Amino acid sequence: MAPITQEIGLLGAPLEEGTHEKGCLMGPDALRTAGLSQTLESLGFAVIDHGNLHPAALAEPVSLHGNALNASSIAAWTRSLAAKGYDMAKAGQFPLFMGGDHALSMGSIAGVARHANELERELFILWLDAHPDFNTPHTSLSGNMHGMSVAALCGLDGLDPLFKPRLQSPINPANVHMIGIRSVDPQERELLKHHGIHVNDMRIIDEIGVIKPLQALLDEVTKRNGLLHVSLDVDFLDPFIAPAVGTTVPGGATFREAHLIMELLHESKRVTSLDLVELNPFLDERGKTAELLTDLTASLFGRKIFDRPTRHHR
């Protein structure tokens, strides 16, 4: 067994108020059932499972101007996640957030960004998703707040009341790199261009592969001695291999593309925190999506393709 190099903190965030589809609240326990903790321990890591988080109590309801559903619920989760994520990072753990819909990233990333700021280091974001999640209440067509996570973290207008007392360490939009994008709203596209987000859609991946855009990010993080948070949405993957998501978009990343990204991230030794989001076990097929996320996480932490156990289904 490899020596224990770091303590990994698992934190479940069973929220589904950011999406229209029910079932994401079961995601953290599905990852536990798939053996995420045991898999990481087999790679030589100490793992502490902090259980499932509860949303913070709000002194008063939160309302946002525009089209934003369940704002108070998302604010309660954001504040709770930000506090716990900060505590985990400050304690020297690798924070691994298990979702839950992608609205959880408002809190998870806010927490680790606060810690990065205390270290006087920049935080970079790798957003692996079919959607850029860069809407605001003024541009969102659906009002679903899992589509506003990056906009909130970058400090765009209309979302600051989610944080208390305020967003302490906004993310520099130039530090956000997206891979796998293939579904963008019209006004969202203009916001992405205006704020300088690095967007690598599936057309780019089809033309040049995943290595070049990923290496550009890793080179920048290394050059500036930054920290790197990876946020992996199930719909980044092609729905044929990962059906357990309520926002399926055809043409996603293949099994090998996804594992290659994780293997390269491991070799970079730059990743300091991780989200696994939008896993909806109600839509899965015999747990295969939860098992795939577990395998991808194992690749991120150093497991090679020949080390993967053979899965047997009855």
HUKAPE-V252592 format. One record per backbone hydrogen bond with DSSP energy under -0.5 kcal/mol. CO is the residue of the C=O (numbers start at 1). NH is the residue of the N-H. E is the energy in kcal/mol with one decimal. If there is no record, write none. Layout:
CO,NH,E ; CO,NH,E
This chain:
3,5,-0.6 ; 6,46,-1.0 ; 7,9,-0.5 ; 7,94,-2.7 ; 8,10,-0.6 ; 8,48,-2.9 ; 9,96,-2.8 ; 10,50,-2.9 ; 11,98,-3.1 ; 12,53,-3.2 ; 13,15,-2.4 ; 13,100,-0.8 ; 15,100,-0.5 ; 15,101,-2.0 ; 16,19,-1.3 ; 18,146,-2.4 ; 21,24,-0.6 ; 23,26,-1.7 ; 23,281,-0.5 ; 24,27,-2.2 ; 26,30,-1.8 ; 27,31,-2.1 ; 28,32,-1.8 ; 29,33,-2.5 ; 30,34,-1.9 ; 31,36,-2.0 ; 32,35,-1.5 ; 35,39,-2.5 ; 36,40,-2.1 ; 37,41,-2.3 ; 38,42,-2.1 ; 39,43,-0.7 ; 40,43,-0.7 ; 40,45,-1.7 ; 41,44,-1.8 ; 46,8,-3.2 ; 47,49,-0.5 ; 48,10,-2.8 ; 48,50,-0.8 ; 51,12,-2.7 ; 66,68,-1.0 ; 68,71,-0.6 ; 70,74,-2.3 ; 71,75,-2.5 ; 72,76,-2.3 ; 73,77,-2.2 ; 74,78,-2.8 ; 75,79,-2.4 ; 76,56,-2.2 ; 76,80,-1.7 ; 77,81,-2.8 ; 78,82,-2.5 ; 79,83,-1.8 ; 80,84,-2.2 ; 81,85,-3.1 ; 82,86,-1.9 ; 83,87,-2.0 ; 84,88,-2.4 ; 85,89,-2.3 ; 86,90,-2.8 ; 87,91,-1.6 ; 88,93,-2.2 ; 89,92,-1.5 ; 93,95,-0.8 ; 94,9,-2.3 ; 95,97,-0.5 ; 95,274,-2.2 ; 96,11,-2.2 ; 97,99,-0.6 ; 97,276,-2.4 ; 98,13,-3.2 ; 100,278,-3.2 ; 101,104,-1.9 ; 102,105,-1.4 ; 103,106,-1.5 ; 103,107,-0.5 ; 104,107,-1.0 ; 104,108,-2.5 ; 105,109,-1.9 ; 105,110,-0.5 ; 106,110,-0.8 ; 107,111,-2.2 ; 108,112,-1.9 ; 109,113,-2.5 ; 110,114,-1.6 ; 111,115,-1.5 ; 112,116,-2.4 ; 113,117,-2.3 ; 114,118,-1.7 ; 115,119,-1.5 ; 116,121,-2.5 ; 117,120,-1.1 ; 122,124,-0.5 ; 122,227,-2.9 ; 124,229,-2.9 ; 125,127,-0.6 ; 125,177,-3.0 ; 126,128,-0.8 ; 126,231,-2.8 ; 127,129,-0.8 ; 127,179,-2.2 ; 128,233,-2.7 ; 130,182,-2.8 ; 130,183,-1.6 ; 133,150,-1.4 ; 133,151,-1.3 ; 136,139,-1.5 ; 136,140,-2.4 ; 137,67,-3.1 ; 143,69,-2.8 ; 144,147,-1.4 ; 145,148,-1.7 ; 147,135,-2.2 ; 148,152,-2.4 ; 149,153,-2.1 ; 150,154,-1.9 ; 151,156,-2.4 ; 152,155,-1.3 ; 153,171,-2.7 ; 156,159,-1.2 ; 159,162,-1.8 ; 160,163,-2.0 ; 166,168,-0.9 ; 172,175,-2.7 ; 173,176,-1.6 ; 175,125,-2.5 ; 175,177,-0.6 ; 176,198,-2.1 ; 177,127,-3.0 ; 178,200,-2.3 ; 179,129,-1.4 ; 181,202,-2.0 ; 185,189,-2.1 ; 186,190,-1.1 ; 187,191,-1.8 ; 188,192,-2.3 ; 189,193,-1.9 ; 190,194,-2.4 ; 191,195,-2.2 ; 192,196,-0.7 ; 192,197,-1.7 ; 193,196,-0.7 ; 197,199,-0.9 ; 198,178,-3.4 ; 198,200,-0.6 ; 199,201,-0.7 ; 200,180,-1.9 ; 200,181,-0.9 ; 201,205,-1.8 ; 202,206,-2.6 ; 203,207,-1.8 ; 204,208,-3.0 ; 204,209,-0.6 ; 205,209,-1.9 ; 210,214,-1.7 ; 211,215,-3.0 ; 212,216,-2.0 ; 213,217,-1.5 ; 214,218,-2.5 ; 215,219,-2.8 ; 216,220,-1.6 ; 217,221,-2.6 ; 218,222,-2.4 ; 219,223,-2.6 ; 220,224,-1.9 ; 221,226,-2.7 ; 222,225,-1.1 ; 227,124,-3.0 ; 228,272,-3.0 ; 228,273,-1.1 ; 229,126,-2.7 ; 230,232,-0.6 ; 230,275,-2.5 ; 231,128,-2.5 ; 231,233,-0.7 ; 232,277,-2.6 ; 233,236,-2.1 ; 234,237,-1.7 ; 236,253,-2.7 ; 238,241,-1.5 ; 238,242,-1.6 ; 243,245,-2.3 ; 244,280,-2.5 ; 253,238,-2.6 ; 254,258,-2.4 ; 255,259,-2.2 ; 256,260,-2.7 ; 257,261,-2.1 ; 258,262,-1.9 ; 259,263,-2.7 ; 260,264,-2.5 ; 261,265,-2.3 ; 262,266,-2.2 ; 263,267,-2.2 ; 264,268,-1.6 ; 265,269,-1.0 ; 265,270,-0.7 ; 266,269,-0.9 ; 270,228,-1.2 ; 272,95,-0.6 ; 273,230,-2.2 ; 274,97,-3.0 ; 275,232,-2.3 ; 276,99,-3.5 ; 277,234,-1.8 ; 278,280,-0.6 ; 279,281,-0.6 ; 280,283,-2.1 ; 281,284,-1.4 ; 284,286,-0.6 ; 285,288,-1.7 ; 287,291,-2.1 ; 288,292,-2.0 ; 289,293,-2.5 ; 290,294,-1.9 ; 291,295,-2.4 ; 292,296,-2.7 ; 293,297,-2.4 ; 294,298,-2.1 ; 295,299,-2.0 ; 296,300,-2.0 ; 297,301,-1.5 ; 298,303,-2.8 ; 299,302,-1.4 ; 304,307,-1.6 ; 305,308,-1.0
